[in-house]
Amino acid sequence: MKAFFEWNEEISVGIQEIDEQHKQLINIINRLYHSIIRQDINKEVVKEILNELVEYTIIHFAVEESLFRIFSYPDYEKHKQQHTELTQQVMDINYKIQNETEELSLELMAFLRKWLKNHIMVSDKRYAPFLIKQGINPTWKKKSWIGKIWG
């Protein structure tokens, strides 16, 4: 089955750790999509995947914001505000689905794909050159977790 949201190099920010996290977010969105187009997956599975999306979004944004503080990224506050708004939007969707006041629809899926792709393509692509110039490793040099970013 074709992916709803395909990863490609155009989406890459050029920092492997961040790209891998973006791929994970894309994977979660694809799992959600497949769960609504297949009739054999129950609402509880959808709710679990949505919870995972919220949790991973929060973790991913915390990683980015930590890097911004460490490297004194000049657009930190603006980017953090975008994270706050995006997190709230995903949490609102999750709340509605968890409480069954709204169904997960193709329109909601299109929204999730659009917000993630737009955020990566516009906002995230701005910080990557800055972080690389400041000395962050764009690729993993070691297999350990800490080596992925600092190796």
C-alpha positions as CSV (number, residue, x, y, z in Angstrom):
1,M,0.0,0.0,0.0
2,K,1.4,3.4,-1.0
3,A,2.3,5.7,1.8
4,F,0.0,8.7,2.5
5,F,3.0,10.9,3.3
6,E,6.3,9.9,1.5
7,W,9.7,10.8,2.9
8,N,12.0,12.2,0.3
9,E,15.3,14.1,0.3
10,E,13.5,17.4,-0.5
11,I,12.1,17.2,3.1
12,S,15.6,16.6,4.6
13,V,17.0,19.4,6.7
14,G,20.5,18.0,6.4
15,I,20.9,16.9,10.1
16,Q,20.5,13.2,10.3
17,E,19.1,13.1,13.9
18,I,16.4,15.6,13.0
19,D,15.6,13.8,9.7
20,E,15.2,10.5,11.5
21,Q,12.8,12.1,14.0
22,H,10.9,13.7,11.1
23,K,10.7,10.2,9.5
24,Q,9.3,8.8,12.7
25,L,6.6,11.5,12.7
26,I,5.8,10.7,9.1
27,N,5.6,7.0,9.9
28,I,3.1,7.7,12.7
29,I,0.9,9.8,10.3
30,N,1.1,7.1,7.7
31,R,0.0,4.5,10.3
32,L,-3.0,6.7,11.2
33,Y,-3.9,7.1,7.6
34,H,-3.8,3.3,7.0
35,S,-5.9,2.8,10.1
36,I,-8.7,4.9,8.8
37,I,-8.8,3.5,5.2
38,R,-8.7,-0.1,6.5
39,Q,-12.0,-1.1,8.1
40,D,-10.4,-3.8,10.2
41,I,-8.7,-1.6,12.7
42,N,-10.8,-0.5,15.7
43,K,-11.1,3.0,17.3
44,E,-8.8,2.0,20.2
45,V,-5.9,1.4,17.8
46,V,-6.5,4.9,16.2
47,K,-6.6,6.4,19.7
48,E,-3.3,4.7,20.6
49,I,-1.6,6.0,17.4
50,L,-2.9,9.5,18.1
51,N,-1.5,9.4,21.6
52,E,1.8,8.3,20.2
53,L,1.7,11.2,17.7
54,V,1.1,13.7,20.5
55,E,3.9,12.2,22.7
56,Y,6.4,12.0,19.9
57,T,5.6,15.6,18.7
58,I,6.3,16.9,22.2
59,I,9.6,14.9,22.4
60,H,10.7,16.0,18.9
61,F,10.0,19.7,19.6
62,A,11.8,19.5,22.9
63,V,14.9,18.1,21.1
64,E,14.9,20.9,18.6
65,E,14.3,23.6,21.3
66,S,17.2,22.2,23.3
67,L,19.5,22.5,20.3
68,F,18.3,26.1,19.8
69,R,19.1,27.0,23.4
70,I,22.5,25.3,23.3
71,F,23.5,27.0,20.1
72,S,21.8,30.3,20.7
73,Y,19.6,30.1,17.7
74,P,18.4,33.7,17.0
75,D,14.8,32.7,16.0
76,Y,14.3,30.5,19.0
77,E,11.3,32.3,20.4
78,K,9.5,32.5,17.1
79,H,10.2,28.8,16.4
80,K,9.2,27.8,19.9
81,Q,5.9,29.6,19.4
82,Q,5.2,27.6,16.3
83,H,5.9,24.4,18.2
84,T,3.5,25.5,20.9
85,E,0.7,26.2,18.3
86,L,1.4,22.9,16.4
87,T,1.4,20.9,19.6
88,Q,-1.9,22.5,20.7
89,Q,-3.5,21.7,17.3
90,V,-2.4,18.0,17.5
91,M,-3.6,17.8,21.2
92,D,-7.0,19.3,20.2
93,I,-7.4,16.7,17.4
94,N,-6.4,14.0,19.9
95,Y,-8.8,15.2,22.5
96,K,-11.7,15.2,20.0
97,I,-10.9,11.7,18.8
98,Q,-10.3,10.3,22.3
99,N,-13.7,11.7,23.4
100,E,-15.4,10.7,20.2
101,T,-16.7,14.1,19.4
102,E,-15.0,13.9,16.0
103,E,-14.0,11.1,13.7
104,L,-10.6,10.8,12.2
105,S,-11.2,11.8,8.6
106,L,-9.2,12.2,5.4
107,E,-9.5,16.0,5.9
108,L,-7.8,15.7,9.3
109,M,-5.2,13.5,7.8
110,A,-4.5,16.0,5.1
111,F,-4.2,18.7,7.8
112,L,-1.6,16.6,9.7
113,R,0.4,16.0,6.6
114,K,0.3,19.7,5.6
115,W,1.3,21.0,9.0
116,L,4.3,18.7,9.3
117,K,5.5,19.2,5.8
118,N,5.1,23.0,5.9
119,H,6.8,23.2,9.2
120,I,9.8,21.2,8.0
121,M,10.0,22.8,4.6
122,V,9.8,26.4,5.9
123,S,10.8,26.7,9.6
124,D,13.0,23.7,10.1
125,K,15.0,24.3,6.9
126,R,15.9,27.7,8.3
127,Y,17.6,26.5,11.5
128,A,19.6,23.6,10.0
129,P,22.3,25.7,8.2
130,F,22.7,27.8,11.4
131,L,23.2,24.7,13.6
132,I,25.6,23.1,11.2
133,K,27.6,26.3,11.0
134,Q,27.7,26.3,14.8
135,G,29.3,22.9,14.8
136,I,26.5,20.3,15.1
137,N,27.3,17.0,13.3
138,P,25.0,16.6,10.3
139,T,25.5,12.9,10.3
140,W,25.9,10.2,13.0
141,K,29.5,9.2,13.6
142,K,28.9,6.8,16.4
143,K,26.1,4.3,17.1
144,S,25.5,5.5,20.7
145,W,22.6,8.0,21.3
146,I,24.8,10.8,22.4
147,G,27.1,10.1,19.4
148,K,24.3,10.7,17.0
149,I,24.3,14.4,17.8
150,W,27.6,15.2,19.4
151,G,29.8,12.4,17.9
